[in-house]
């Protein structure tokens, strides 16, 4: 079986997005508690700071791959990874304020409180989201390539095999001719290699299952 999957840091784009939402929510709360301004994005300086924190968060995920094996981490490991992640965020913001010599423009308390709230939010949401994914795992799409005489058996086997219970068969193609038909809800069409490649290039399929003699 040939598999094509998202690799690298973009594999966990959902965790990155949730983490950034936690960061901005923490920033809003910190700003409101310290400055009384519950929408810091109206100030150009604090708007710039929000952008810097967002960029740092994305660079952490991309360069340090901070969400690698996130689904396999236990509570204690997740706690350590979250602490490290937030410390890098604090260090990055501090470096930015020092480099632009604008430390006096911003409230240090807002930065510290943001990181503190961010730690609580990000840690709890990571744990909660992982539990949600375990209870409701996302199905992966699969395309089947097989000979005409083995296609029916291949589809029925994959649908009944517990190993592939998280798989949704998106379509199927035979390379040696045959009639266009439907097998257990799966559309099967005869096609050539070039046609299959073109079809897959125009769609997103997580896995390709090849069963050829």
C-alpha positions in Angstrom: 0.0 0.0 0.0 1.3 3.4 -0.9 0.5 6.3 1.5 0.6 10.0 1.1 0.2 12.1 4.2 1.0 15.5 5.5 4.4 15.5 7.0 6.3 17.9 9.2 4.8 20.7 11.4 1.8 21.3 9.1 0.6 17.8 10.1 -0.7 19.4 13.3 -2.1 22.6 11.9 -5.2 22.1 14.1 -3.2 22.2 17.3 -1.3 25.2 16.1 -4.5 27.1 15.3 -6.0 26.3 18.7 -2.8 27.3 20.4 -2.8 30.7 18.6 -6.4 31.2 19.6 -5.4 30.5 23.2 -2.5 33.0 22.9 -4.8 35.8 21.7 -7.5 35.1 24.2 -4.8 35.3 26.9 -3.5 38.5 25.4 -7.0 40.1 25.5 -7.6 39.0 29.1 -4.2 40.3 30.3 -4.8 43.6 28.5 -8.2 44.0 30.0 -7.1 43.1 33.6 -4.0 45.3 33.5 -5.0 48.2 31.3 -8.7 48.1 31.3 -8.7 47.8 27.5 -10.4 44.6 26.5 -9.5 45.1 22.8 -5.7 45.7 22.7 -5.7 45.5 18.9 -7.0 49.1 18.7 -3.7 50.4 19.8 -1.0 50.3 17.1 1.8 49.3 19.6 -0.2 46.5 21.1 -1.4 45.5 17.7 2.2 45.1 16.6 3.0 43.1 19.8 0.1 40.7 19.0 1.5 40.2 15.5 5.0 39.5 16.9 3.6 36.9 19.3 1.7 35.2 16.5 4.8 35.0 14.3 6.8 33.6 17.2 4.2 30.9 17.8 4.2 29.9 14.1 8.0 29.9 13.9 8.2 27.7 17.1 5.9 25.2 15.5 7.7 25.3 12.1 11.4 25.4 13.2 11.3 23.6 16.6 8.4 21.2 15.6 6.9 21.7 19.1 3.9 19.6 18.3 5.8 16.5 17.2 4.2 13.4 18.6 1.6 15.6 20.4 -1.0 12.8 20.2 1.3 10.4 22.0 2.3 12.6 24.9 1.1 11.9 28.4 0.0 14.6 30.8 3.5 15.1 32.3 5.3 15.3 29.0 2.6 17.7 27.7 3.2 19.9 30.7 6.9 20.1 30.1 6.4 20.8 26.4 3.9 23.5 27.1 6.2 25.2 29.6 9.1 25.1 27.1 6.8 26.4 24.4 5.7 29.4 26.5 9.2 30.2 27.8 10.4 30.4 24.1 7.4 32.7 23.5 8.4 34.9 26.4 12.0 35.0 25.3 11.1 35.9 21.8 8.8 38.8 22.9 11.5 40.0 25.3 14.1 40.0 22.5 11.8 41.9 20.2 11.2 44.6 22.9 14.9 44.9 23.5 15.8 45.0 19.8 13.3 47.8 18.9 14.1 49.6 22.2 10.4 49.9 23.0 10.2 48.2 26.3 8.9 51.4 28.0 6.0 51.6 25.4 4.5 48.3 26.6 3.4 47.1 30.0 5.7 44.2 31.2 2.8 43.0 33.4 0.6 42.5 30.3 3.4 40.3 28.7 3.9 38.3 31.9 0.2 37.8 32.6 -0.4 36.9 28.9 2.2 34.1 29.1 0.8 32.9 32.4 -2.8 32.7 31.2 -1.6 31.3 27.8 0.1 28.5 29.6 -3.1 27.5 31.5 -5.3 27.8 28.4 -2.9 26.0 26.0 -2.2 23.1 28.4 -5.8 22.5 29.1 -7.0 22.8 25.5 -4.3 20.4 24.3 -5.4 17.8 26.8 -9.0 18.3 26.0 -8.6 18.3 22.2 -6.6 15.1 22.4 -9.3 13.4 24.3 -11.8 14.6 21.7 -9.8 13.2 18.9 -9.5 9.9 20.7 -13.3 9.6 21.1 -14.0 10.9 17.6 -11.1 10.1 15.4 -11.1 11.7 11.9 -11.5 9.4 9.0 -8.8 9.2 6.4 -9.7 9.1 2.7 -8.4 6.2 0.5 -8.3 5.5 -3.2 -8.1 1.9 -4.4 -6.2 0.7 -7.5 -6.7 -3.0 -8.3 -7.3 -5.4 -11.2 -10.9 -5.8 -12.3 -11.2 -9.4 -11.1 -9.9 -8.6 -7.6 -11.6 -5.2 -7.0 -14.8 -6.5 -5.4 -12.9 -8.7 -3.0 -10.4 -5.8 -2.2 -13.2 -3.4 -1.3 -15.2 -5.9 0.8 -12.0 -6.9 2.7 -11.0 -3.3 3.5 -14.5 -2.4 4.6 -14.7 -5.4 7.0 -11.1 -5.3 8.3 -11.0 -3.6 11.7 -7.6 -2.3 10.8 -9.2 0.1 8.3 -12.2 1.2 10.4 -10.9 4.8 10.3 -10.7 4.7 6.5 -13.3 6.1 4.1 -12.9 4.8 0.6 -13.2 7.8 -1.7 -13.1 5.9 -5.0 -11.5 3.1 -7.0 -10.1 2.4 -10.4 -9.2 -0.7 -12.4 -6.2 -0.7 -14.7 -7.1 -3.7 -16.9 -10.5 -2.5 -18.2 -13.9 -3.7 -16.9 -17.2 -1.9 -16.6 -18.0 1.2 -14.6 -20.0 0.0 -11.5 -20.5 0.5 -7.8 -19.4 -1.9 -5.1 -20.8 -1.4 -1.6 -21.2 2.3 -2.2 -17.8 2.8 -3.8 -17.7 4.0 -7.4 -15.4 1.9 -9.6 -14.2 3.1 -12.9 -11.7 1.7 -15.5 -8.7 4.1 -16.0 -5.1 4.4 -17.1 -2.2 5.3 -14.9 -2.1 8.9 -16.3 -5.8 9.3 -15.6 -5.5 8.1 -12.0 -2.5 10.4 -11.4 -4.5 13.4 -12.8 -7.5 12.6 -10.7 -5.5 12.3 -7.5 -3.6 15.5 -8.3 -7.0 17.4 -8.4 -8.3 15.9 -5.2 -7.0 15.3 -1.7 -6.5 11.6 -0.8 -4.7 10.5 2.3 -3.8 7.0 1.1 -3.7 5.0 -2.1 -4.2 1.2 -1.7 -2.7 -0.7 -4.6 -3.6 -4.4 -5.1 -2.2 -5.7 -8.3 -0.8 -9.1 -9.3 
